[in-house]
């Protein structure tokens, strides 16, 4: 996927959604979704929905271990 397409997708997803932008800024591969929700001031279900939307638009990839399984921390991605 080209950078231009990623930028277009991000504009669509983040337009008028400052809290969703904050969630995206907090994602670093080390924080759990619970920690991200706590720091962004959003509920866990809203944060998980935002993360899923970002994943669906290919703006995020879940972290995987050496066997290819998604890394979970505190029972959260």
Biopython code that builds the backbone (N, CA, C, O; Angstrom):
import numpy as np
from Bio.PDB.StructureBuilder import StructureBuilder

atoms = [
    (1, "UNK", "N", (0.842, -1.168, 0.000)),
    (1, "UNK", "CA", (0.000, 0.000, 0.000)),
    (1, "UNK", "C", (0.894, 1.240, 0.000)),
    (1, "UNK", "O", (1.924, 1.280, 0.672)),
    (2, "UNK", "N", (0.489, 2.219, -0.745)),
    (2, "UNK", "CA", (1.270, 3.443, -0.857)),
    (2, "UNK", "C", (0.984, 4.387, 0.303)),
    (2, "UNK", "O", (-0.072, 4.324, 0.932)),
    (3, "UNK", "N", (1.924, 5.242, 0.566)),
    (3, "UNK", "CA", (1.799, 6.216, 1.648)),
    (3, "UNK", "C", (0.602, 7.130, 1.418)),
    (3, "UNK", "O", (-0.112, 7.469, 2.362)),
    (4, "UNK", "N", (0.384, 7.521, 0.195)),
    (4, "UNK", "CA", (-0.727, 8.415, -0.131)),
    (4, "UNK", "C", (-2.074, 7.784, 0.244)),
    (4, "UNK", "O", (-2.970, 8.468, 0.739)),
    (5, "UNK", "N", (-2.206, 6.494, 0.006)),
    (5, "UNK", "CA", (-3.441, 5.802, 0.362)),
    (5, "UNK", "C", (-3.615, 5.723, 1.877)),
    (5, "UNK", "O", (-4.726, 5.887, 2.383)),
    (6, "UNK", "N", (-2.528, 5.472, 2.600)),
    (6, "UNK", "CA", (-2.597, 5.439, 4.062)),
    (6, "UNK", "C", (-3.017, 6.797, 4.626)),
    (6, "UNK", "O", (-3.818, 6.869, 5.558)),
    (7, "UNK", "N", (-2.477, 7.859, 4.063)),
    (7, "UNK", "CA", (-2.826, 9.205, 4.518)),
    (7, "UNK", "C", (-4.302, 9.481, 4.254)),
    (7, "UNK", "O", (-4.981, 10.064, 5.099)),
    (8, "UNK", "N", (-4.800, 9.074, 3.107)),
    (8, "UNK", "CA", (-6.217, 9.273, 2.785)),
    (8, "UNK", "C", (-7.108, 8.502, 3.754)),
    (8, "UNK", "O", (-8.125, 9.022, 4.213)),
    (9, "UNK", "N", (-6.731, 7.276, 4.062)),
    (9, "UNK", "CA", (-7.506, 6.477, 5.018)),
    (9, "UNK", "C", (-7.503, 7.115, 6.397)),
    (9, "UNK", "O", (-8.533, 7.157, 7.070)),
    (10, "UNK", "N", (-6.348, 7.610, 6.815)),
    (10, "UNK", "CA", (-6.240, 8.247, 8.130)),
    (10, "UNK", "C", (-7.106, 9.504, 8.189)),
    (10, "UNK", "O", (-7.747, 9.766, 9.206)),
    (11, "UNK", "N", (-7.128, 10.270, 7.124)),
    (11, "UNK", "CA", (-7.963, 11.479, 7.106)),
    (11, "UNK", "C", (-9.429, 11.126, 7.253)),
    (11, "UNK", "O", (-10.167, 11.804, 7.968)),
    (12, "UNK", "N", (-9.850, 10.072, 6.581)),
    (12, "UNK", "CA", (-11.244, 9.634, 6.678)),
    (12, "UNK", "C", (-11.568, 9.199, 8.107)),
    (12, "UNK", "O", (-12.600, 9.577, 8.661)),
    (13, "UNK", "N", (-10.687, 8.410, 8.688)),
    (13, "UNK", "CA", (-10.931, 7.837, 10.013)),
    (13, "UNK", "C", (-10.873, 8.879, 11.125)),
    (13, "UNK", "O", (-11.669, 8.822, 12.063)),
    (14, "UNK", "N", (-9.951, 9.821, 11.035)),
    (14, "UNK", "CA", (-9.709, 10.748, 12.128)),
    (14, "UNK", "C", (-10.438, 12.078, 11.997)),
    (14, "UNK", "O", (-10.384, 12.896, 12.916)),
    (15, "UNK", "N", (-11.116, 12.315, 10.885)),
    (15, "UNK", "CA", (-11.805, 13.590, 10.675)),
    (15, "UNK", "C", (-12.880, 13.777, 11.748)),
    (15, "UNK", "O", (-13.798, 12.967, 11.871)),
    (16, "UNK", "N", (-12.751, 14.850, 12.517)),
    (16, "UNK", "CA", (-13.734, 15.166, 13.547)),
    (16, "UNK", "C", (-13.730, 14.232, 14.740)),
    (16, "UNK", "O", (-14.719, 14.157, 15.470)),
    (17, "UNK", "N", (-12.636, 13.521, 14.950)),
    (17, "UNK", "CA", (-12.563, 12.565, 16.064)),
    (17, "UNK", "C", (-11.258, 12.747, 16.842)),
    (17, "UNK", "O", (-10.342, 11.934, 16.717)),
    (18, "UNK", "N", (-11.170, 13.810, 17.642)),
    (18, "UNK", "CA", (-9.915, 14.069, 18.360)),
    (18, "UNK", "C", (-9.555, 12.988, 19.377)),
    (18, "UNK", "O", (-8.372, 12.738, 19.612)),
    (19, "UNK", "N", (-10.555, 12.343, 19.986)),
    (19, "UNK", "CA", (-10.242, 11.287, 20.947)),
    (19, "UNK", "C", (-9.691, 10.055, 20.246)),
    (19, "UNK", "O", (-8.847, 9.352, 20.802)),
    (20, "UNK", "N", (-10.160, 9.785, 19.026)),
    (20, "UNK", "CA", (-9.624, 8.663, 18.259)),
    (20, "UNK", "C", (-8.180, 8.937, 17.862)),
    (20, "UNK", "O", (-7.357, 8.022, 17.832)),
    (21, "UNK", "N", (-7.870, 10.197, 17.556)),
    (21, "UNK", "CA", (-6.491, 10.579, 17.248)),
    (21, "UNK", "C", (-5.616, 10.350, 18.474)),
    (21, "UNK", "O", (-4.488, 9.870, 18.353)),
    (22, "UNK", "N", (-6.126, 10.688, 19.642)),
    (22, "UNK", "CA", (-5.374, 10.487, 20.894)),
    (22, "UNK", "C", (-5.086, 9.011, 21.122)),
    (22, "UNK", "O", (-3.984, 8.650, 21.537)),
    (23, "UNK", "N", (-6.069, 8.154, 20.853)),
    (23, "UNK", "CA", (-5.849, 6.706, 20.977)),
    (23, "UNK", "C", (-4.735, 6.269, 20.031)),
    (23, "UNK", "O", (-3.855, 5.501, 20.418)),
    (24, "UNK", "N", (-4.774, 6.755, 18.796)),
    (24, "UNK", "CA", (-3.747, 6.399, 17.816)),
    (24, "UNK", "C", (-2.366, 6.854, 18.272)),
    (24, "UNK", "O", (-1.385, 6.129, 18.108)),
    (25, "UNK", "N", (-2.287, 8.045, 18.841)),
    (25, "UNK", "CA", (-1.005, 8.566, 19.336)),
    (25, "UNK", "C", (-0.450, 7.720, 20.476)),
    (25, "UNK", "O", (0.767, 7.593, 20.615)),
    (26, "UNK", "N", (-1.324, 7.142, 21.289)),
    (26, "UNK", "CA", (-0.885, 6.374, 22.457)),
    (26, "UNK", "C", (-0.476, 4.939, 22.126)),
    (26, "UNK", "O", (0.186, 4.284, 22.931)),
    (27, "UNK", "N", (-0.860, 4.454, 20.965)),
    (27, "UNK", "CA", (-0.513, 3.081, 20.585)),
    (27, "UNK", "C", (0.980, 3.031, 20.295)),
    (27, "UNK", "O", (1.488, 3.776, 19.457)),
    (28, "UNK", "N", (1.678, 2.136, 21.004)),
    (28, "UNK", "CA", (3.112, 2.022, 20.785)),
    (28, "UNK", "C", (3.605, 0.579, 20.760)),
    (28, "UNK", "O", (4.809, 0.349, 20.645)),
    (29, "UNK", "N", (2.721, -0.380, 20.862)),
    (29, "UNK", "CA", (3.130, -1.782, 20.823)),
    (29, "UNK", "C", (3.473, -2.354, 22.177)),
    (29, "UNK", "O", (3.650, -3.564, 22.316)),
    (30, "UNK", "N", (3.568, -1.499, 23.178)),
    (30, "UNK", "CA", (3.895, -1.965, 24.525)),
    (30, "UNK", "C", (2.727, -1.788, 25.486)),
    (30, "UNK", "O", (2.581, -2.560, 26.433)),
    (31, "UNK", "N", (1.899, -0.782, 25.250)),
    (31, "UNK", "CA", (0.737, -0.551, 26.115)),
    (31, "UNK", "C", (-0.392, -1.488, 25.729)),
    (31, "UNK", "O", (-0.594, -1.794, 24.554)),
    (32, "UNK", "N", (-1.113, -1.929, 26.721)),
    (32, "UNK", "CA", (-2.312, -2.724, 26.448)),
    (32, "UNK", "C", (-3.436, -1.763, 26.070)),
    (32, "UNK", "O", (-3.317, -0.550, 26.243)),
    (33, "UNK", "N", (-4.513, -2.316, 25.558)),
    (33, "UNK", "CA", (-5.669, -1.487, 25.210)),
    (33, "UNK", "C", (-6.253, -0.847, 26.466)),
    (33, "UNK", "O", (-6.764, 0.272, 26.414)),
    (34, "UNK", "N", (-6.179, -1.551, 27.595)),
    (34, "UNK", "CA", (-6.688, -0.997, 28.848)),
    (34, "UNK", "C", (-5.892, 0.236, 29.261)),
    (34, "UNK", "O", (-6.466, 1.241, 29.679)),
    (35, "UNK", "N", (-4.583, 0.156, 29.143)),
    (35, "UNK", "CA", (-3.741, 1.304, 29.479)),
    (35, "UNK", "C", (-4.007, 2.463, 28.533)),
    (35, "UNK", "O", (-4.078, 3.615, 28.958)),
    (36, "UNK", "N", (-4.153, 2.159, 27.259)),
    (36, "UNK", "CA", (-4.437, 3.190, 26.264)),
    (36, "UNK", "C", (-5.768, 3.859, 26.563)),
    (36, "UNK", "O", (-5.884, 5.081, 26.469)),
    (37, "UNK", "N", (-6.772, 3.070, 26.921)),
    (37, "UNK", "CA", (-8.087, 3.629, 27.264)),
    (37, "UNK", "C", (-7.984, 4.538, 28.477)),
    (37, "UNK", "O", (-8.563, 5.624, 28.496)),
    (38, "UNK", "N", (-7.253, 4.098, 29.481)),
    (38, "UNK", "CA", (-7.108, 4.884, 30.702)),
    (38, "UNK", "C", (-6.424, 6.220, 30.412)),
    (38, "UNK", "O", (-6.869, 7.265, 30.889)),
    (39, "UNK", "N", (-5.339, 6.186, 29.629)),
    (39, "UNK", "CA", (-4.590, 7.408, 29.336)),
    (39, "UNK", "C", (-5.345, 8.351, 28.404)),
    (39, "UNK", "O", (-5.183, 9.569, 28.485)),
    (40, "UNK", "N", (-6.168, 7.793, 27.521)),
    (40, "UNK", "CA", (-6.898, 8.642, 26.573)),
    (40, "UNK", "C", (-8.203, 9.176, 27.146)),
    (40, "UNK", "O", (-8.794, 10.096, 26.580)),
    (41, "UNK", "N", (-8.662, 8.614, 28.261)),
    (41, "UNK", "CA", (-9.896, 9.067, 28.871)),
    (41, "UNK", "C", (-11.138, 8.495, 28.217)),
    (41, "UNK", "O", (-12.235, 9.026, 28.395)),
    (42, "UNK", "N", (-10.980, 7.429, 27.470)),
    (42, "UNK", "CA", (-12.113, 6.774, 26.816)),
    (42, "UNK", "C", (-12.400, 5.460, 27.510)),
    (42, "UNK", "O", (-11.558, 4.934, 28.237)),
    (43, "UNK", "N", (-13.576, 4.937, 27.286)),
    (43, "UNK", "CA", (-13.916, 3.632, 27.826)),
    (43, "UNK", "C", (-13.180, 2.536, 27.073)),
    (43, "UNK", "O", (-12.723, 2.743, 25.949)),
    (44, "UNK", "N", (-13.067, 1.377, 27.693)),
    (44, "UNK", "CA", (-12.343, 0.271, 27.066)),
    (44, "UNK", "C", (-13.036, -0.195, 25.794)),
    (44, "UNK", "O", (-12.368, -0.451, 24.792)),
    (45, "UNK", "N", (-14.350, -0.308, 25.812)),
    (45, "UNK", "CA", (-15.050, -0.785, 24.618)),
    (45, "UNK", "C", (-14.911, 0.198, 23.462)),
    (45, "UNK", "O", (-14.776, -0.218, 22.311)),
    (46, "UNK", "N", (-14.942, 1.496, 23.752)),
    (46, "UNK", "CA", (-14.755, 2.508, 22.706)),
    (46, "UNK", "C", (-13.334, 2.449, 22.152)),
    (46, "UNK", "O", (-13.124, 2.586, 20.947)),
    (47, "UNK", "N", (-12.368, 2.244, 23.033)),
    (47, "UNK", "CA", (-10.979, 2.142, 22.603)),
    (47, "UNK", "C", (-10.764, 0.901, 21.746)),
    (47, "UNK", "O", (-10.091, 0.961, 20.717)),
    (48, "UNK", "N", (-11.335, -0.220, 22.169)),
    (48, "UNK", "CA", (-11.211, -1.441, 21.375)),
    (48, "UNK", "C", (-11.868, -1.281, 20.010)),
    (48, "UNK", "O", (-11.350, -1.780, 19.011)),
    (49, "UNK", "N", (-12.994, -0.595, 19.959)),
    (49, "UNK", "CA", (-13.660, -0.342, 18.675)),
    (49, "UNK", "C", (-12.790, 0.534, 17.779)),
    (49, "UNK", "O", (-12.686, 0.295, 16.576)),
    (50, "UNK", "N", (-12.166, 1.553, 18.375)),
    (50, "UNK", "CA", (-11.262, 2.421, 17.602)),
    (50, "UNK", "C", (-10.072, 1.634, 17.070)),
    (50, "UNK", "O", (-9.692, 1.779, 15.908)),
    (51, "UNK", "N", (-9.489, 0.804, 17.923)),
    (51, "UNK", "CA", (-8.344, 0.001, 17.494)),
    (51, "UNK", "C", (-8.728, -0.963, 16.379)),
    (51, "UNK", "O", (-7.948, -1.187, 15.453)),
    (52, "UNK", "N", (-9.923, -1.531, 16.465)),
    (52, "UNK", "CA", (-10.377, -2.439, 15.419)),
    (52, "UNK", "C", (-10.587, -1.696, 14.098)),
    (52, "UNK", "O", (-10.254, -2.217, 13.033)),
    (53, "UNK", "N", (-11.135, -0.488, 14.164)),
    (53, "UNK", "CA", (-11.313, 0.315, 12.952)),
    (53, "UNK", "C", (-9.962, 0.638, 12.321)),
    (53, "UNK", "O", (-9.804, 0.577, 11.102)),
    (54, "UNK", "N", (-8.987, 0.985, 13.170)),
    (54, "UNK", "CA", (-7.650, 1.291, 12.664)),
    (54, "UNK", "C", (-7.016, 0.065, 12.035)),
    (54, "UNK", "O", (-6.336, 0.167, 11.014)),
    (55, "UNK", "N", (-7.235, -1.088, 12.638)),
    (55, "UNK", "CA", (-6.699, -2.334, 12.092)),
    (55, "UNK", "C", (-7.376, -2.665, 10.764)),
    (55, "UNK", "O", (-6.711, -3.083, 9.816)),
    (56, "UNK", "N", (-8.698, -2.481, 10.692)),
    (56, "UNK", "CA", (-9.433, -2.755, 9.460)),
    (56, "UNK", "C", (-8.978, -1.862, 8.309)),
    (56, "UNK", "O", (-8.969, -2.283, 7.153)),
    (57, "UNK", "N", (-8.601, -0.624, 8.635)),
    (57, "UNK", "CA", (-8.131, 0.302, 7.606)),
    (57, "UNK", "C", (-6.628, 0.175, 7.369)),
    (57, "UNK", "O", (-6.034, 0.969, 6.639)),
    (58, "UNK", "N", (-6.023, -0.835, 7.998)),
    (58, "UNK", "CA", (-4.602, -1.159, 7.853)),
    (58, "UNK", "C", (-3.679, -0.040, 8.324)),
    (58, "UNK", "O", (-2.584, 0.136, 7.790)),
    (59, "UNK", "N", (-4.130, 0.720, 9.336)),
    (59, "UNK", "CA", (-3.282, 1.732, 9.949)),
    (59, "UNK", "C", (-2.497, 1.157, 11.118)),
    (59, "UNK", "O", (-1.505, 1.741, 11.552)),
    (60, "UNK", "N", (-2.938, 0.016, 11.628)),
    (60, "UNK", "CA", (-2.274, -0.668, 12.732)),
    (60, "UNK", "C", (-2.106, -2.142, 12.401)),
    (60, "UNK", "O", (-2.862, -2.712, 11.614)),
    (61, "UNK", "N", (-1.120, -2.732, 13.006)),
    (61, "UNK", "CA", (-0.959, -4.187, 12.988)),
    (61, "UNK", "C", (-0.770, -4.616, 14.430)),
    (61, "UNK", "O", (0.015, -4.020, 15.167)),
    (62, "UNK", "N", (-1.490, -5.648, 14.826)),
    (62, "UNK", "CA", (-1.311, -6.145, 16.182)),
    (62, "UNK", "C", (0.056, -6.789, 16.303)),
    (62, "UNK", "O", (0.551, -7.415, 15.365)),
    (63, "UNK", "N", (0.652, -6.628, 17.458)),
    (63, "UNK", "CA", (1.958, -7.202, 17.740)),
    (63, "UNK", "C", (1.833, -8.711, 17.849)),
    (63, "UNK", "O", (0.897, -9.212, 18.472)),
    (64, "UNK", "N", (2.766, -9.443, 17.249)),
    (64, "UNK", "CA", (2.722, -10.901, 17.279)),
    (64, "UNK", "C", (4.020, -11.448, 17.844)),
    (64, "UNK", "O", (5.083, -10.843, 17.702)),
    (65, "UNK", "N", (3.914, -12.618, 18.496)),
    (65, "UNK", "CA", (5.111, -13.260, 19.028)),
    (65, "UNK", "C", (5.756, -14.101, 17.929)),
    (65, "UNK", "O", (5.320, -14.078, 16.778)),
    (66, "UNK", "N", (6.785, -14.833, 18.294)),
    (66, "UNK", "CA", (7.535, -15.610, 17.296)),
    (66, "UNK", "C", (6.716, -16.719, 16.662)),
    (66, "UNK", "O", (7.032, -17.170, 15.561)),
    (67, "UNK", "N", (5.666, -17.167, 17.341)),
    (67, "UNK", "CA", (4.830, -18.236, 16.774)),
    (67, "UNK", "C", (3.664, -17.677, 15.951)),
    (67, "UNK", "O", (2.871, -18.447, 15.408)),
    (68, "UNK", "N", (3.552, -16.356, 15.854)),
    (68, "UNK", "CA", (2.518, -15.741, 15.037)),
    (68, "UNK", "C", (1.231, -15.420, 15.763)),
    (68, "UNK", "O", (0.266, -14.975, 15.142)),
    (69, "UNK", "N", (1.198, -15.638, 17.078)),
    (69, "UNK", "CA", (-0.004, -15.330, 17.861)),
    (69, "UNK", "C", (0.036, -13.870, 18.305)),
    (69, "UNK", "O", (1.106, -13.321, 18.567)),
    (70, "UNK", "N", (-1.133, -13.253, 18.386)),
    (70, "UNK", "CA", (-1.233, -11.868, 18.828)),
    (70, "UNK", "C", (-0.834, -11.784, 20.296)),
    (70, "UNK", "O", (-1.310, -12.564, 21.122)),
    (71, "UNK", "N", (0.033, -10.843, 20.612)),
    (71, "UNK", "CA", (0.507, -10.674, 21.986)),
    (71, "UNK", "C", (-0.602, -10.013, 22.792)),
    (71, "UNK", "O", (-1.132, -8.972, 22.403)),
    (72, "UNK", "N", (-0.943, -10.621, 23.905)),
    (72, "UNK", "CA", (-1.983, -10.095, 24.796)),
    (72, "UNK", "C", (-1.332, -9.738, 26.130)),
    (72, "UNK", "O", (-0.484, -10.470, 26.640)),
    (73, "UNK", "N", (-1.742, -8.611, 26.674)),
    (73, "UNK", "CA", (-1.243, -8.165, 27.963)),
    (73, "UNK", "C", (-2.457, -7.819, 28.815)),
    (73, "UNK", "O", (-3.302, -7.030, 28.391)),
    (74, "UNK", "N", (-2.555, -8.382, 29.979)),
    (74, "UNK", "CA", (-3.707, -8.175, 30.871)),
    (74, "UNK", "C", (-5.010, -8.531, 30.164)),
    (74, "UNK", "O", (-6.018, -7.839, 30.306)),
    (75, "UNK", "N", (-4.973, -9.614, 29.407)),
    (75, "UNK", "CA", (-6.123, -10.119, 28.654)),
    (75, "UNK", "C", (-6.659, -9.095, 27.662)),
    (75, "UNK", "O", (-7.863, -9.038, 27.412)),
    (76, "UNK", "N", (-5.773, -8.292, 27.101)),
    (76, "UNK", "CA", (-6.144, -7.275, 26.122)),
    (76, "UNK", "C", (-5.039, -7.182, 25.086)),
    (76, "UNK", "O", (-3.873, -7.439, 25.386)),
    (77, "UNK", "N", (-5.407, -6.814, 23.868)),
    (77, "UNK", "CA", (-4.408, -6.712, 22.789)),
    (77, "UNK", "C", (-3.616, -5.456, 22.922)),
    (77, "UNK", "O", (-2.730, -5.196, 22.107)),
]
sb = StructureBuilder()
sb.init_structure("model")
sb.init_model(0)
sb.init_chain("A")
sb.init_seg("    ")
for serial, (resi, resn, name, xyz) in enumerate(atoms, 1):
    if name == "N":
        sb.init_residue(resn, " ", resi, " ")
    sb.init_atom(name, np.array(xyz, "f"), 0.0, 1.0, " ", f" {name:<3s}", serial, name[0])
structure = sb.get_structure()
